[in-house]
């Protein structure tokens, strides 16, 4: 893995956007995650500055990646991204 990059499914889990990596992988594989406007697979390497759009049924969450780290305490997880928009 190149420094400054992290797999999409792992980022979603580490940032606590999605609680389990297996669930993050499923959501990606179903085409419900876009990175920079393109449908993304779970293994896509993401970096700071990337924009994510995650579809949870009718709910849509748009984020900008601020930092990528392998592991963070739960209290710091929200520091890894910035919410751009949330549509329910």
Residue pairs with C-beta under 8 A, 6 or more apart in sequence:
1 7
1 45
2 45
4 47
4 48
4 68
5 45
5 46
5 47
5 68
6 14
6 45
6 46
6 47
6 68
6 69
6 70
7 42
7 43
7 44
7 45
7 46
8 24
8 28
8 33
8 35
8 40
8 41
8 42
8 43
8 44
8 45
8 46
8 52
9 21
9 24
9 25
9 28
9 42
9 43
10 21
10 24
10 70
11 46
11 65
11 68
11 80
12 18
12 21
12 24
12 27
12 28
12 33
12 54
13 19
13 20
13 21
13 24
14 69
14 70
14 71
14 72
14 77
14 80
15 72
15 77
15 78
15 80
15 81
16 74
16 77
16 78
17 24
17 54
17 61
17 63
17 81
18 24
18 27
18 54
24 42
25 42
27 33
27 54
27 56
28 40
28 41
28 42
28 44
29 41
29 42
31 39
32 54
32 55
32 56
33 39
33 40
33 52
33 53
33 54
33 55
34 40
34 52
34 53
35 44
35 46
35 50
35 51
35 52
35 53
36 50
36 51
37 51
37 53
46 52
46 65
46 68
47 65
47 68
48 65
48 66
48 67
48 68
49 64
49 65
50 64
50 65
51 62
51 63
51 64
51 65
51 84
52 61
52 62
52 63
52 64
52 65
52 81
53 60
53 61
53 62
53 63
54 60
54 61
54 62
54 63
58 88
59 86
59 87
59 88
60 85
60 86
60 87
61 83
61 85
61 86
62 83
62 84
62 85
62 86
63 81
63 82
63 83
63 84
64 81
64 82
64 84
65 80
65 81
66 79
66 80
66 81
66 82
67 79
67 80
68 80
69 80
72 79
72 80
